[in-house]
Amino acid sequence: MIQHNIIDEYSKIINKINSYDIMVQGFFMFGFDNDNNTVFKDTVRAIKELDIDDAIMYILTPYPGTSYFKEFENAGRILTYDWEKYSWWNCVFKPKNMSPSELEEGLRWSYEQINKYCKKNLVSRMWKYRKRMWENPCITIKLVKDYCFNKVDVAKLP
């Protein structure tokens, strides 16, 4: 049986990928039923400790037709049927262990922390990938312009 997401192996895997001068982008989703307010600090800490090069963070979105949507709708946890709000930064359901606003604010806070971290570590990140940066100026421009790859403008989040 193949196992996925073995947390104890993340550091080893990331280091192996980095040894080939490949940047690592992590994707993180908040709002699962086992998540509480500590998930944001824990995730930001893990991103920093693992030295992940880029992080994309989302709020769980129960899109129509998915099992989450059916489950949340049956439990009366869907907050809106305004499909324009079904995006990675809006909470459209009642989370189990926090309020919808706490989930949205936690996402915002997480991005603020990661943006600061990326800006602070820009020079070391550029040094880490110096060989690749000379080979591909587009990476250099993107890295400098966005303080890593995905500087999210938290002021534009709802």
JOBEL-V56244 format. One record per pair of residues at least 24 apart in sequence whose ideal C-beta (glycine too) atoms are under 10 Angstrom apart, sorted by the first residue. I is the first residue (numbers start at 1). GAP is how many residues later the second one is. D is the distance in Angstrom with one decimal. If there is no record, write none. Layout:
BEGIN
i = [I,I]
gap = [GAP,GAP]
d = [D,D]
END
This chain:
BEGIN
i = [7,7,10,10,10,10,11,11,11,11,13,14,14,14,14,15,15,17,18,18,18,18,18,20,21,21,21,21,21,21,21,22,22,22,23,23,23,23,23,23,23,23,23,23,23,24,24,24,24,24,24,25,25,25,25,25,25,25,25,26,26,26,26,26,26,26,26,27,27,27,27,27,28,28,28,28,28,28,28,28,29,29,29,29,29,29,29,29,30,30,30,30,30,30,30,30,30,30,30,30,30,31,31,31,31,31,31,31,31,31,31,31,31,31,31,31,31,31,31,32,32,32,32,32,33,33,33,33,33,33,34,34,35,35,35,35,35,35,35,36,36,36,36,36,36,37,37,37,37,37,37,37,38,38,38,39,39,39,39,39,40,40,40,40,40,40,40,40,40,40,40,41,41,41,41,43,43,43,43,44,44,44,44,44,44,44,44,44,45,47,47,47,47,47,48,48,48,48,51,51,51,51,52,52,52,53,53,53,53,53,53,53,53,53,54,54,54,54,54,54,54,54,54,55,55,55,55,55,55,55,55,55,55,55,56,56,56,56,56,56,57,57,57,57,57,57,57,57,57,57,58,58,58,58,59,59,59,59,59,59,59,59,59,59,59,59,59,60,60,60,60,60,60,61,61,61,61,61,61,61,61,61,62,62,62,63,68,69,85,87,87,88,89,89,89,89,89,90,90,91,104,104,105,107,107,107,108,108,108,108,108,109,110,110,111,111,111,111,111,111,112,112,112,112,114,114,114,114,114,114,115,115,115,115,115,115,115,115,116,117,117,118,118,118,118,118,118,118,119,119,119,119,120,121,121,122,122,122,125]
gap = [39,43,36,39,40,42,35,38,39,40,37,36,37,38,39,35,36,36,33,34,35,110,111,112,107,108,109,110,111,112,114,31,107,110,29,30,31,102,105,106,109,116,120,125,126,26,27,28,29,30,31,27,28,29,30,31,123,124,125,24,26,27,28,29,30,31,88,27,28,29,30,31,24,27,28,29,30,79,82,86,27,28,29,30,31,32,59,78,27,28,29,30,58,61,65,68,73,74,76,77,80,27,28,29,30,31,37,60,61,62,64,65,66,67,69,72,73,75,76,28,36,63,64,65,27,38,44,62,63,64,62,63,25,60,61,62,63,68,71,59,60,61,62,66,70,60,61,62,65,66,68,69,59,60,68,58,59,64,67,71,58,62,63,65,66,67,68,69,70,71,73,65,68,69,72,63,67,70,71,62,65,66,67,68,69,70,72,73,68,63,66,67,70,71,65,66,69,73,70,73,74,77,62,65,96,65,68,72,75,76,90,95,96,97,60,64,71,89,92,94,95,96,97,55,56,58,59,60,62,63,93,94,95,97,32,55,58,93,94,96,31,32,49,50,51,53,54,57,93,95,29,30,31,49,28,29,30,31,32,33,34,36,41,44,45,47,48,28,31,32,33,35,43,24,25,26,27,28,29,30,31,32,24,30,31,29,25,24,73,70,71,69,63,65,67,68,69,67,68,67,53,54,52,45,47,50,44,46,47,49,50,45,42,44,39,40,41,42,43,46,40,42,43,45,33,34,36,37,38,40,31,32,33,35,36,37,38,39,31,30,31,25,28,29,30,31,32,33,27,28,29,32,27,26,27,24,25,26,24]
d = [8.4,9.8,7.9,9.3,5.6,8.9,9.9,7.9,5.9,8.7,9.3,5.5,6.9,6.8,9.0,9.2,8.6,9.6,7.8,9.9,8.2,7.5,8.9,9.9,8.5,6.1,9.1,5.8,5.0,9.7,9.2,9.1,9.1,8.5,9.0,4.1,6.7,8.6,8.7,6.5,8.1,8.3,9.1,9.1,7.6,8.1,8.2,5.3,5.2,7.5,9.6,7.3,6.4,4.2,7.3,6.7,9.5,6.9,7.9,7.6,4.4,8.4,7.2,5.0,7.3,8.8,10.0,9.5,7.8,5.0,7.8,7.4,9.4,6.3,7.2,4.7,7.2,9.6,7.9,9.8,9.4,7.5,4.8,7.3,5.4,8.9,8.6,9.9,6.7,7.1,5.7,6.7,9.9,9.1,8.7,9.2,6.2,9.5,6.2,6.0,7.7,8.4,5.1,3.6,8.3,9.2,9.7,6.7,9.8,7.5,5.3,8.8,9.5,8.4,9.0,5.4,9.7,9.1,8.8,6.1,9.5,8.5,8.3,9.3,9.4,9.6,9.9,7.8,4.3,7.3,8.0,7.7,8.4,7.1,7.9,6.3,7.4,8.1,8.8,8.9,8.5,4.0,6.1,9.2,9.8,7.7,5.6,9.7,6.3,9.1,9.7,6.8,9.6,9.9,9.7,8.9,8.7,9.3,7.2,9.0,9.7,9.3,9.1,8.9,4.1,7.6,9.5,5.9,4.9,10.0,8.3,8.9,8.7,8.5,8.5,9.2,6.3,9.4,9.2,10.0,8.3,5.5,9.4,9.4,4.7,6.4,10.0,7.8,9.3,8.7,8.7,6.3,7.6,9.8,8.5,8.4,5.9,8.9,8.7,9.4,9.0,8.5,9.2,10.0,9.5,8.7,9.6,6.7,8.3,8.1,9.2,6.5,7.0,9.7,8.8,7.9,9.6,9.6,9.0,5.4,4.0,5.2,9.6,8.2,8.5,9.8,5.3,9.9,9.1,8.6,8.4,9.1,7.1,9.5,8.4,9.7,9.7,8.9,5.9,8.6,8.0,9.2,9.3,6.0,9.8,5.4,6.4,7.6,9.2,8.2,8.9,4.0,7.8,7.7,8.3,6.1,6.3,6.8,5.4,8.4,9.2,8.9,9.0,5.9,6.9,8.8,5.7,9.2,8.4,9.4,7.7,8.2,8.6,9.2,5.5,6.9,6.6,9.4,7.8,8.6,6.5,8.3,8.3,7.0,5.6,9.4,8.1,8.7,8.4,10.0,8.8,9.7,8.9,9.5,9.1,5.0,6.3,9.1,6.2,10.0,7.7,7.4,9.6,9.3,8.9,7.4,9.0,5.1,9.4,5.4,9.4,8.5,9.5,9.4,8.9,8.6,4.5,8.8,5.1,7.5,8.9,5.4,9.9,10.0,9.5,8.0,8.4,8.6,8.0,9.9,9.4,6.6,8.3,9.0,5.3,6.7,8.7,7.2,8.9,9.0,8.4,9.3,8.0,4.4,3.6,8.3,8.3,6.5,9.7,4.3,8.0,7.7,8.8,8.7,7.9,9.7,5.7,7.3,9.6]
END
